[in-house]
Amino acid sequence: MLTAAAVAVAIAVVSVASWLLVREKLYQEVHDSLDKAYQQEGLGPGRQLYCGSTPEAALAKVPPVPDDHFGPPKYDYQVVTADGSVCFPMGATKAVVVRTGDLPSGAPGSKTATYRAGNYLNGDSALIRRTATSVRSGTVEQRATLLTALPTSGVEESLKSLALLMAGVAGLGVIGAGVAGRVVARSALKPVDHLTGVVEHIARTEEVGTTIPVHGQDEIARLSTSFNSMSTALANSRERQTRLIADAGHELRTPLTSLRTNVDLLIRSDAQGRALPPETRARMLGNMKAQMQELTLLIGDLLQLSRPDTPNREAVRTVVPFHETVGRALERGRLRGPSLVFDADVRPWYVHGDPAALERAVINLLDNAVKYSPPAGTIEVRLQGGRLTVRDHGPGIPAEELPYVFDRFWRSPSSRQLPGSGLGLSIVAQTVQDAGGQVSLGPAPDGGPGAQAVIVLPGQPEEPR
């Protein structure tokens, strides 16, 4: 519709302008023809005139054209005197309607001519040229106005035909433009219709991950590619969310079941009046405390994993003296492994990130090393040039388990009996990724016992100014 409207306006402007130009040209030719008739032909001196008080009376006195004449004159001449009399030359057959402005007003022989539109007595239109002249009646010469008329009915008919032709062409142009615009629009917007259908399908069925085929490299193709990327990202996000909920539910079920069992046993013993032995009761309360601590740790880890999805996570990014963060984590690690030896070499390094999250990540690595180190073992910690290594001398990690160490809730089959939620290394990987770094975990580089974790963070050895 917009295309048809634009074409209609353009055709209308061009058509009207063309019609006005043609009209001006045709009437200019009539003007030139009347000027030429006056200059070349006119009435001529001594040409006999037949006068009357009215045009009808004067025409009645005009004799017919002789047989040897070439035919009626091309132009119609009519003289109007000052007293209102009308005169015609021989051969005149038509008279124009006289108006008040046709009465003589200028000096005879004046070259100034005026033009007006008028009509013949029979109603036909004409263009009339008015020129000052004089006529002799007996011995008296009086002022008069020469009216030279030329029919314009042919011009008007031509203009009407041209207007009809242009209207028809304009109508066909508008219809053609509308049809072409609709075809082009439907062809161009077909991918958008397809995309809209897919979006409506996802909104109706919530089946994220649905994609559409991409053709070409235009804006529609880019929009389709962006939509496919968004749909795939949503599907992956939903899959991760579902897996996290399922894994969290599975991990929460074990401590909750143990807590419920112990609480039921305590309630039943009190209800039956059969008190448990003090050592049994103390052991059950200790187990319940341990289960509560495990639940607290698990919930804290889940909250830590959910922090990267919060809108304000960029607000906590700042310049962090990473060497000080590692130092604080070492102090806490020594408290958790008092029998272990911590061999540390920490050098200054400043990074951009979340201070609390980075400290939690380093503590998780140290906790992992403390957990698997043998009694009186050594944990080596090095921070040099933005590369942090934490190496223990424990049993190490089998090669087949290395691809899964950073998965959420994944725990080695050989360490299921040890405390933990399986989220510590996932938190480390997420924190390092948010800080723009890399993390890896593998066997000791010298081939000895134990495992080594490596964190590489971008930064600089001096504090930014």
C-alpha positions as CSV (number, residue, x, y, z in Angstrom):
1,M,0.0,0.0,0.0
2,L,2.8,2.4,0.8
3,T,4.5,1.6,-2.5
4,A,1.3,2.1,-4.4
5,A,0.6,5.4,-2.6
6,A,4.1,6.7,-3.3
7,V,3.8,5.7,-7.0
8,A,0.4,7.3,-7.2
9,V,1.7,10.6,-5.8
10,A,4.6,10.5,-8.2
11,I,2.4,9.8,-11.2
12,A,-0.1,12.4,-10.2
13,V,2.6,15.1,-9.9
14,V,4.2,14.2,-13.2
15,S,0.8,13.9,-14.9
16,V,-0.4,17.3,-13.7
17,A,2.9,18.9,-14.5
18,S,2.8,17.4,-18.0
19,W,-0.8,18.4,-18.6
20,L,-0.1,22.0,-17.6
21,L,3.0,22.2,-19.8
22,V,1.0,20.8,-22.8
23,R,-1.8,23.2,-22.1
24,E,0.5,26.1,-21.9
25,K,2.2,25.1,-25.1
26,L,-1.0,24.7,-27.0
27,Y,-2.4,28.0,-25.9
28,Q,0.9,29.6,-26.7
29,E,0.6,28.3,-30.2
30,V,-2.8,29.8,-30.5
31,H,-1.4,33.2,-29.2
32,D,1.4,33.0,-31.8
33,S,-1.1,32.1,-34.5
34,L,-3.3,35.1,-33.7
35,D,-0.3,37.4,-33.7
36,K,0.8,36.1,-37.0
37,A,-2.7,36.5,-38.4
38,Y,-2.7,40.2,-37.4
39,Q,0.8,40.8,-38.8
40,Q,0.4,39.0,-42.1
41,E,-3.3,39.3,-42.8
42,G,-5.4,41.5,-40.6
43,L,-8.2,43.5,-42.2
44,G,-6.0,45.4,-44.6
45,P,-6.7,49.0,-45.7
46,G,-9.8,49.7,-47.7
47,R,-11.3,46.4,-46.8
48,Q,-15.1,46.7,-46.9
49,L,-16.9,46.2,-43.6
50,Y,-20.5,45.4,-43.0
51,C,-21.8,47.0,-39.8
52,G,-24.9,46.6,-37.6
53,S,-26.1,47.5,-34.2
54,T,-25.8,43.9,-33.1
55,P,-23.6,41.0,-34.2
56,E,-26.6,39.2,-35.6
57,A,-27.7,42.2,-37.6
58,A,-24.2,42.8,-39.0
59,L,-23.8,39.1,-40.0
60,A,-27.1,39.3,-41.9
61,K,-25.5,42.1,-44.1
62,V,-22.3,40.1,-44.9
63,P,-22.5,38.7,-48.5
64,P,-21.6,35.1,-49.2
65,V,-18.1,34.2,-50.3
66,P,-17.7,34.3,-54.1
67,D,-17.3,31.0,-55.9
68,D,-13.7,31.8,-56.9
69,H,-12.6,32.3,-53.3
70,F,-10.5,29.6,-51.6
71,G,-13.0,29.2,-48.8
72,P,-14.0,30.7,-45.5
73,P,-11.2,32.6,-43.7
74,K,-9.2,30.8,-41.1
75,Y,-9.5,33.5,-38.5
76,D,-12.7,35.3,-37.5
77,Y,-12.4,39.1,-37.6
78,Q,-14.9,41.4,-35.8
79,V,-14.7,45.2,-35.3
80,V,-16.4,46.9,-32.4
81,T,-16.8,50.7,-32.6
82,A,-17.1,53.2,-29.8
83,D,-20.9,53.4,-30.1
84,G,-21.2,49.7,-29.8
85,S,-21.8,48.9,-33.5
86,V,-20.3,45.6,-34.8
87,C,-18.7,45.2,-38.2
88,F,-17.6,42.2,-40.2
89,P,-15.5,41.8,-43.3
90,M,-16.7,39.8,-46.3
91,G,-16.9,36.1,-45.8
92,A,-17.4,36.3,-42.0
93,T,-19.7,33.5,-40.8
94,K,-19.3,33.6,-37.0
95,A,-19.4,36.3,-34.4
96,V,-18.0,36.4,-30.8
97,V,-20.0,37.7,-27.8
98,V,-19.0,41.3,-27.2
99,R,-18.1,42.4,-23.7
100,T,-17.7,45.8,-22.1
101,G,-13.9,45.5,-22.2
102,D,-14.0,45.1,-26.0
103,L,-15.0,48.8,-26.5
104,P,-12.2,51.0,-27.9
105,S,-9.8,52.4,-25.3
106,G,-6.4,52.8,-26.9
107,A,-5.1,55.0,-29.7
108,P,-5.7,53.6,-33.2
109,G,-2.7,51.7,-34.5
110,S,-1.3,50.9,-31.1
111,K,0.8,47.8,-31.1
112,T,-0.4,46.7,-27.7
113,A,-2.6,43.7,-27.8
114,T,-4.6,42.0,-25.1
115,Y,-6.0,38.5,-25.0
116,R,-9.1,37.0,-23.4
117,A,-11.1,33.8,-23.5
118,G,-14.5,34.1,-25.0
119,N,-17.3,32.4,-26.8
120,Y,-19.0,32.5,-30.2
121,L,-22.6,33.2,-30.4
122,N,-23.2,29.5,-30.9
123,G,-21.4,28.7,-27.6
124,D,-18.1,27.5,-29.0
125,S,-15.0,28.6,-27.0
126,A,-12.5,30.9,-28.6
127,L,-9.3,32.9,-27.8
128,I,-9.7,36.5,-28.8
129,R,-7.0,39.1,-29.6
130,R,-8.0,42.7,-29.1
131,T,-6.2,45.4,-31.0
132,A,-7.0,49.2,-31.3
133,T,-7.9,50.3,-34.8
134,S,-10.2,52.8,-36.6
135,V,-13.0,52.5,-39.1
136,R,-14.4,55.1,-41.5
137,S,-18.1,55.7,-41.7
138,G,-18.7,58.0,-44.6
139,T,-16.4,61.0,-44.0
140,V,-16.0,60.3,-40.3
141,E,-13.3,58.1,-38.9
142,Q,-13.9,56.7,-35.4
143,R,-12.0,54.5,-33.0
144,A,-12.7,50.8,-32.9
145,T,-11.4,47.5,-31.6
146,L,-10.4,44.7,-33.8
147,L,-11.3,41.3,-32.4
148,T,-9.4,38.4,-34.0
149,A,-10.8,35.1,-32.8
150,L,-9.6,31.5,-33.2
151,P,-11.7,28.5,-32.0
152,T,-10.1,26.6,-29.1
153,S,-12.5,23.7,-29.0
154,G,-9.9,21.5,-30.7
155,V,-7.4,22.5,-28.0
156,E,-9.8,21.7,-25.2
157,E,-10.7,18.4,-26.8
158,S,-7.0,17.5,-27.0
159,L,-6.5,18.5,-23.4
160,K,-9.5,16.4,-22.3
161,S,-8.2,13.4,-24.3
162,L,-4.7,13.9,-22.8
163,A,-6.2,14.1,-19.2
164,L,-8.2,10.9,-19.8
165,L,-5.1,9.1,-21.2
166,M,-2.9,10.2,-18.3
167,A,-5.6,9.2,-15.8
168,G,-5.7,5.7,-17.4
169,V,-1.9,5.4,-17.4
170,A,-1.8,6.6,-13.8
171,G,-4.4,4.1,-12.7
172,L,-2.6,1.3,-14.4
173,G,0.7,2.4,-12.9
174,V,-0.8,2.5,-9.4
175,I,-2.3,-0.9,-9.8
176,G,0.9,-2.3,-11.2
177,A,2.9,-0.7,-8.5
178,G,0.6,-2.1,-5.8
179,V,0.7,-5.6,-7.3
180,A,4.5,-5.5,-7.7
181,G,4.9,-4.0,-4.2
182,R,2.8,-6.8,-2.7
183,V,4.8,-9.5,-4.5
184,V,8.1,-8.0,-3.5
185,A,7.0,-7.4,0.0
186,R,5.7,-11.0,0.4
187,S,8.9,-12.4,-1.1
188,A,11.1,-10.2,1.1
189,L,9.1,-10.7,4.3
190,K,8.6,-14.5,3.9
191,P,11.6,-15.2,6.1
192,V,10.2,-12.8,8.7
193,D,6.9,-14.6,8.5
194,H,8.7,-17.9,9.1
195,L,10.7,-16.4,11.9
196,T,7.4,-15.1,13.4
197,G,5.9,-18.5,13.2
198,V,8.8,-20.1,15.0
199,V,8.7,-17.4,17.7
200,E,5.0,-18.0,18.2
201,H,5.5,-21.7,18.3
202,I,8.2,-21.3,21.0
203,A,5.9,-18.9,23.0
204,R,3.0,-21.4,22.7
205,T,4.9,-24.6,23.4
206,E,8.0,-23.3,25.3
207,E,10.2,-25.6,23.1
208,V,13.4,-23.5,23.2
209,G,16.2,-24.6,20.9
210,T,14.1,-24.5,17.8
211,T,16.0,-23.0,14.8
212,I,15.1,-21.8,11.3
213,P,17.2,-22.3,8.1
214,V,19.3,-19.3,7.1
215,H,19.7,-18.3,3.5
216,G,21.9,-15.5,2.2
217,Q,23.7,-12.8,4.1
218,D,21.2,-9.9,4.1
219,E,19.5,-8.4,7.2
220,I,16.9,-11.1,7.4
221,A,19.6,-13.8,7.4
222,R,21.5,-11.9,10.1
223,L,18.3,-11.7,12.1
224,S,17.6,-15.4,11.7
225,T,21.2,-16.2,12.7
226,S,20.8,-14.1,15.8
227,F,17.6,-15.7,16.6
228,N,19.1,-19.2,16.2
229,S,22.0,-18.2,18.5
230,M,19.5,-16.9,21.1
231,S,17.3,-20.0,20.9
232,T,20.3,-22.3,21.3
233,A,21.6,-20.2,24.2
234,L,18.2,-20.4,25.9
235,A,18.0,-24.2,25.3
236,N,21.5,-24.6,26.8
237,S,20.6,-22.4,29.8
238,R,17.4,-24.4,30.4
239,E,19.4,-27.6,30.2
240,R,22.0,-26.4,32.6
241,Q,19.2,-25.1,35.0
242,T,17.4,-28.5,34.8
243,R,20.6,-30.4,35.4
244,L,21.6,-28.1,38.3
245,I,18.2,-28.6,39.9
246,A,18.3,-32.3,39.4
247,D,21.8,-32.6,40.8
248,A,21.1,-30.3,43.7
249,G,18.0,-32.3,44.6
250,H,20.0,-35.5,44.4
251,E,22.8,-34.1,46.6
252,L,20.3,-32.6,49.1
253,R,18.3,-35.8,49.4
254,T,21.1,-37.8,51.2
255,P,21.8,-35.4,54.1
256,L,18.1,-34.6,54.5
257,T,17.2,-38.4,54.6
258,S,19.9,-38.9,57.3
259,L,18.7,-35.9,59.3
260,R,15.1,-37.2,59.1
261,T,16.1,-40.7,60.2
262,N,18.0,-39.4,63.2
263,V,15.3,-36.9,64.2
264,D,12.6,-39.7,63.9
265,L,14.7,-42.0,66.1
266,L,15.1,-39.3,68.7
267,I,11.4,-38.5,68.7
268,R,10.4,-42.1,68.9
269,S,12.8,-42.8,71.8
270,D,11.4,-39.8,73.7
271,A,7.8,-40.7,72.9
272,Q,8.2,-44.3,74.1
273,G,10.1,-43.2,77.3
274,R,13.1,-45.3,76.3
275,A,16.0,-42.9,76.4
276,L,19.0,-43.7,74.2
277,P,22.4,-44.4,75.8
278,P,24.3,-41.1,76.2
279,E,27.1,-42.2,73.9
280,T,24.5,-43.2,71.2
281,R,22.6,-39.9,71.6
282,A,25.9,-37.9,71.4
283,R,26.9,-39.8,68.3
284,M,23.5,-39.1,66.6
285,L,23.7,-35.4,67.5
286,G,27.2,-35.2,66.1
287,N,26.0,-36.9,62.9
288,M,23.1,-34.4,62.7
289,K,25.6,-31.5,63.2
290,A,27.8,-32.9,60.5
291,Q,24.8,-33.2,58.1
292,M,23.7,-29.7,58.8
293,Q,27.3,-28.5,58.1
294,E,27.2,-30.4,54.8
295,L,23.8,-28.8,53.9
296,T,25.2,-25.4,54.8
297,L,28.2,-26.0,52.6
298,L,26.1,-27.3,49.8
299,I,23.7,-24.3,49.9
300,G,26.6,-21.9,50.0
301,D,28.2,-23.5,47.0
302,L,24.9,-23.3,45.1
303,L,24.6,-19.7,45.9
304,Q,28.1,-19.1,44.8
305,L,27.4,-20.8,41.4
306,S,24.3,-18.7,41.0
307,R,26.1,-15.3,41.5
308,P,27.4,-15.1,37.9
309,D,23.8,-15.0,36.7
310,T,22.9,-11.9,38.8
311,P,22.7,-8.5,37.0
312,N,25.1,-6.8,39.4
313,R,28.0,-9.1,39.1
314,E,30.0,-6.5,37.1
315,A,29.6,-4.0,39.9
316,V,31.9,-6.0,42.2
317,R,34.8,-6.2,39.7
318,T,37.7,-4.1,40.9
319,V,41.5,-4.2,41.0
320,V,42.5,-7.1,43.3
321,P,46.0,-7.7,44.8
322,F,45.9,-11.4,44.0
323,H,49.0,-12.1,46.0
324,E,47.2,-10.8,49.2
325,T,44.2,-12.9,48.3
326,V,46.4,-16.0,48.0
327,G,48.0,-15.1,51.4
328,R,44.7,-14.9,53.2
329,A,43.6,-18.2,51.6
330,L,46.9,-19.8,52.8
331,E,46.2,-18.7,56.4
332,R,42.8,-20.4,56.3
333,G,44.3,-23.5,54.6
334,R,46.9,-23.9,57.4
335,L,44.1,-23.9,59.9
336,R,42.3,-26.6,58.0
337,G,45.4,-28.7,57.7
338,P,47.5,-28.1,60.8
339,S,49.6,-31.2,60.3
340,L,50.5,-30.3,56.7
341,V,53.4,-28.2,55.4
342,F,52.7,-25.3,53.1
343,D,55.6,-24.4,50.9
344,A,54.6,-21.0,49.4
345,D,56.3,-18.6,47.0
346,V,53.8,-15.8,46.3
347,R,54.9,-12.7,44.3
348,P,52.9,-9.5,43.6
349,W,50.2,-9.7,40.9
350,Y,47.2,-7.4,40.4
351,V,44.1,-8.6,38.5
352,H,40.5,-7.3,37.8
353,G,37.8,-9.4,39.4
354,D,35.6,-10.1,42.4
355,P,37.8,-10.2,45.5
356,A,35.5,-12.5,47.5
357,A,35.0,-14.9,44.6
358,L,38.7,-15.1,43.9
359,E,39.5,-15.8,47.5
360,R,36.8,-18.5,47.6
361,A,38.3,-20.1,44.5
362,V,41.8,-20.2,46.0
363,I,40.4,-21.6,49.2
364,N,38.6,-24.3,47.3
365,L,41.8,-25.4,45.6
366,L,43.6,-25.5,48.9
367,D,40.8,-27.4,50.5
368,N,41.0,-29.9,47.7
369,A,44.7,-30.2,48.3
370,V,44.3,-30.6,52.0
371,K,41.6,-33.2,51.6
372,Y,43.8,-35.5,49.5
373,S,47.2,-34.9,51.1
374,P,48.7,-37.6,53.3
375,P,49.4,-36.8,57.0
376,A,52.4,-34.5,57.3
377,G,52.4,-34.0,53.5
378,T,53.5,-30.9,51.7
379,I,51.4,-28.6,49.6
380,E,53.3,-26.4,47.2
381,V,51.8,-23.0,46.3
382,R,53.4,-20.7,43.7
383,L,52.3,-17.4,42.3
384,Q,54.6,-16.1,39.6
385,G,53.7,-13.8,36.7
386,G,49.9,-14.3,37.1
387,R,50.3,-18.2,37.2
388,L,49.1,-19.8,40.4
389,T,49.9,-23.5,41.0
390,V,48.7,-25.6,43.9
391,R,50.3,-29.0,44.1
392,D,49.6,-31.8,46.6
393,H,51.3,-35.1,47.1
394,G,48.3,-37.3,47.4
395,P,47.0,-40.1,45.3
396,G,46.4,-37.9,42.2
397,I,43.6,-38.1,39.7
398,P,43.2,-41.0,37.3
399,A,43.5,-39.8,33.6
400,E,40.0,-41.1,32.8
401,E,38.5,-38.8,35.4
402,L,40.3,-35.6,34.4
403,P,37.6,-34.4,31.8
404,Y,34.9,-34.4,34.6
405,V,36.7,-32.7,37.5
406,F,35.1,-29.2,36.8
407,D,31.6,-30.6,36.3
408,R,29.0,-29.7,38.9
409,F,28.3,-32.3,41.5
410,W,30.9,-34.7,40.0
411,R,32.9,-36.6,42.6
412,S,35.5,-39.3,42.0
413,P,34.2,-42.8,42.9
414,S,37.2,-43.2,45.2
415,S,36.4,-40.0,47.2
416,R,32.6,-40.4,47.7
417,Q,33.2,-41.2,51.4
418,L,35.0,-37.9,51.9
419,P,33.0,-34.7,52.8
420,G,32.1,-32.3,50.0
421,S,29.4,-31.4,47.5
422,G,31.3,-31.8,44.3
423,L,30.8,-28.1,43.6
424,G,34.2,-26.7,44.7
425,L,36.0,-27.0,41.4
426,S,33.0,-25.9,39.5
427,I,33.1,-22.7,41.5
428,V,36.8,-22.3,40.8
429,A,36.2,-22.7,37.0
430,Q,33.3,-20.2,37.0
431,T,35.2,-17.6,39.0
432,V,38.4,-17.9,36.9
433,Q,36.3,-17.7,33.7
434,D,34.5,-14.5,34.9
435,A,37.9,-12.9,35.6
436,G,39.1,-13.7,32.1
437,G,41.6,-16.4,33.1
438,Q,42.1,-20.2,32.6
439,V,42.2,-23.1,35.0
440,S,43.3,-26.6,34.7
441,L,43.9,-29.7,36.9
442,G,46.2,-32.6,36.1
443,P,48.9,-34.9,37.4
444,A,52.1,-33.5,38.9
445,P,54.4,-32.2,36.2
446,D,57.5,-34.1,37.5
447,G,55.7,-37.4,37.3
448,G,55.6,-37.8,41.1
449,P,52.6,-38.4,43.3
450,G,49.8,-35.9,43.7
451,A,47.9,-33.5,41.4
452,Q,48.6,-29.9,40.4
453,A,45.9,-27.2,39.8
454,V,46.9,-24.2,37.7
455,I,45.2,-20.8,37.5
456,V,46.3,-18.2,34.9
457,L,44.9,-14.7,35.3
458,P,45.6,-11.6,33.2
459,G,47.1,-8.7,35.2
460,Q,50.3,-6.9,36.0
461,P,53.0,-7.1,38.7
462,E,52.4,-3.4,39.8
463,E,49.3,-1.8,41.0
464,P,47.5,0.2,38.3
465,R,47.5,3.9,38.9
